[in-house]
Amino acid sequence: GWIDAANASQPFGRLLAADEVANLAVFLLSDASGPMTGALIDQEQWVVGANR
């Protein structure tokens, strides 16, 4: 189905897992991300893969 097609179109062979997105959110909300300014963090793996 569409999930298999989406997985096959990704560089890592799969879509991002919910916990991978959550880990980024936790990092961005933590003090560890304090020094970051003006950074673009791209997790739009599906959107990028779908346009190929």
PyMOL commands that place a pseudoatom at each C-alpha (Angstrom):
pseudoatom trace, name=CA, resn=GLY, resi=1, chain=A, elem=C, hetatm=0, pos=[0.000, 0.000, 0.000]
pseudoatom trace, name=CA, resn=TRP, resi=2, chain=A, elem=C, hetatm=0, pos=[0.916, 3.637, 0.301]
pseudoatom trace, name=CA, resn=ILE, resi=3, chain=A, elem=C, hetatm=0, pos=[2.996, 3.058, 3.452]
pseudoatom trace, name=CA, resn=ASP, resi=4, chain=A, elem=C, hetatm=0, pos=[5.275, 0.616, 1.621]
pseudoatom trace, name=CA, resn=ALA, resi=5, chain=A, elem=C, hetatm=0, pos=[5.639, 3.081, -1.264]
pseudoatom trace, name=CA, resn=ALA, resi=6, chain=A, elem=C, hetatm=0, pos=[6.406, 5.917, 1.159]
pseudoatom trace, name=CA, resn=ASN, resi=7, chain=A, elem=C, hetatm=0, pos=[8.981, 3.803, 3.000]
pseudoatom trace, name=CA, resn=ALA, resi=8, chain=A, elem=C, hetatm=0, pos=[10.654, 2.802, -0.264]
pseudoatom trace, name=CA, resn=SER, resi=9, chain=A, elem=C, hetatm=0, pos=[11.015, 6.430, -1.350]
pseudoatom trace, name=CA, resn=GLN, resi=10, chain=A, elem=C, hetatm=0, pos=[12.970, 7.454, 1.763]
pseudoatom trace, name=CA, resn=PRO, resi=11, chain=A, elem=C, hetatm=0, pos=[16.770, 7.584, 2.022]
pseudoatom trace, name=CA, resn=PHE, resi=12, chain=A, elem=C, hetatm=0, pos=[16.629, 5.457, 5.202]
pseudoatom trace, name=CA, resn=GLY, resi=13, chain=A, elem=C, hetatm=0, pos=[14.007, 3.097, 3.770]
pseudoatom trace, name=CA, resn=ARG, resi=14, chain=A, elem=C, hetatm=0, pos=[11.300, 4.114, 6.241]
pseudoatom trace, name=CA, resn=LEU, resi=15, chain=A, elem=C, hetatm=0, pos=[9.250, 7.047, 7.456]
pseudoatom trace, name=CA, resn=LEU, resi=16, chain=A, elem=C, hetatm=0, pos=[10.107, 8.844, 10.663]
pseudoatom trace, name=CA, resn=ALA, resi=17, chain=A, elem=C, hetatm=0, pos=[8.730, 7.271, 13.809]
pseudoatom trace, name=CA, resn=ALA, resi=18, chain=A, elem=C, hetatm=0, pos=[6.632, 9.347, 16.190]
pseudoatom trace, name=CA, resn=ASP, resi=19, chain=A, elem=C, hetatm=0, pos=[9.267, 9.027, 18.923]
pseudoatom trace, name=CA, resn=GLU, resi=20, chain=A, elem=C, hetatm=0, pos=[11.925, 10.477, 16.590]
pseudoatom trace, name=CA, resn=VAL, resi=21, chain=A, elem=C, hetatm=0, pos=[9.811, 13.588, 16.065]
pseudoatom trace, name=CA, resn=ALA, resi=22, chain=A, elem=C, hetatm=0, pos=[9.031, 13.712, 19.801]
pseudoatom trace, name=CA, resn=ASN, resi=23, chain=A, elem=C, hetatm=0, pos=[12.742, 13.498, 20.656]
pseudoatom trace, name=CA, resn=LEU, resi=24, chain=A, elem=C, hetatm=0, pos=[13.397, 16.585, 18.539]
pseudoatom trace, name=CA, resn=ALA, resi=25, chain=A, elem=C, hetatm=0, pos=[10.563, 18.450, 20.257]
pseudoatom trace, name=CA, resn=VAL, resi=26, chain=A, elem=C, hetatm=0, pos=[11.924, 17.505, 23.688]
pseudoatom trace, name=CA, resn=PHE, resi=27, chain=A, elem=C, hetatm=0, pos=[15.394, 18.705, 22.689]
pseudoatom trace, name=CA, resn=LEU, resi=28, chain=A, elem=C, hetatm=0, pos=[14.085, 22.005, 21.341]
pseudoatom trace, name=CA, resn=LEU, resi=29, chain=A, elem=C, hetatm=0, pos=[12.140, 22.597, 24.565]
pseudoatom trace, name=CA, resn=SER, resi=30, chain=A, elem=C, hetatm=0, pos=[15.130, 21.758, 26.757]
pseudoatom trace, name=CA, resn=ASP, resi=31, chain=A, elem=C, hetatm=0, pos=[17.936, 23.967, 28.025]
pseudoatom trace, name=CA, resn=ALA, resi=32, chain=A, elem=C, hetatm=0, pos=[20.319, 22.048, 25.733]
pseudoatom trace, name=CA, resn=SER, resi=33, chain=A, elem=C, hetatm=0, pos=[18.919, 23.895, 22.717]
pseudoatom trace, name=CA, resn=GLY, resi=34, chain=A, elem=C, hetatm=0, pos=[19.518, 27.308, 24.311]
pseudoatom trace, name=CA, resn=PRO, resi=35, chain=A, elem=C, hetatm=0, pos=[22.552, 28.214, 22.149]
pseudoatom trace, name=CA, resn=MET, resi=36, chain=A, elem=C, hetatm=0, pos=[20.626, 27.523, 18.924]
pseudoatom trace, name=CA, resn=THR, resi=37, chain=A, elem=C, hetatm=0, pos=[19.403, 30.564, 17.012]
pseudoatom trace, name=CA, resn=GLY, resi=38, chain=A, elem=C, hetatm=0, pos=[17.990, 30.720, 13.509]
pseudoatom trace, name=CA, resn=ALA, resi=39, chain=A, elem=C, hetatm=0, pos=[18.376, 27.005, 12.815]
pseudoatom trace, name=CA, resn=LEU, resi=40, chain=A, elem=C, hetatm=0, pos=[16.279, 25.145, 10.263]
pseudoatom trace, name=CA, resn=ILE, resi=41, chain=A, elem=C, hetatm=0, pos=[15.661, 21.569, 11.342]
pseudoatom trace, name=CA, resn=ASP, resi=42, chain=A, elem=C, hetatm=0, pos=[14.095, 19.597, 8.510]
pseudoatom trace, name=CA, resn=GLN, resi=43, chain=A, elem=C, hetatm=0, pos=[12.050, 16.542, 9.455]
pseudoatom trace, name=CA, resn=GLU, resi=44, chain=A, elem=C, hetatm=0, pos=[9.790, 16.685, 6.394]
pseudoatom trace, name=CA, resn=GLN, resi=45, chain=A, elem=C, hetatm=0, pos=[11.025, 13.345, 5.155]
pseudoatom trace, name=CA, resn=TRP, resi=46, chain=A, elem=C, hetatm=0, pos=[7.682, 12.308, 3.638]
pseudoatom trace, name=CA, resn=VAL, resi=47, chain=A, elem=C, hetatm=0, pos=[7.124, 15.606, 1.816]
pseudoatom trace, name=CA, resn=VAL, resi=48, chain=A, elem=C, hetatm=0, pos=[10.628, 15.569, 0.338]
pseudoatom trace, name=CA, resn=GLY, resi=49, chain=A, elem=C, hetatm=0, pos=[10.377, 11.915, -0.674]
pseudoatom trace, name=CA, resn=ALA, resi=50, chain=A, elem=C, hetatm=0, pos=[6.960, 12.380, -2.249]
pseudoatom trace, name=CA, resn=ASN, resi=51, chain=A, elem=C, hetatm=0, pos=[8.240, 15.042, -4.625]
pseudoatom trace, name=CA, resn=ARG, resi=52, chain=A, elem=C, hetatm=0, pos=[10.819, 12.826, -6.290]
for i in range(1, 52): cmd.bond("trace and resi %d" % i, "trace and resi %d" % (i + 1))
show_as sticks, trace
zoom trace
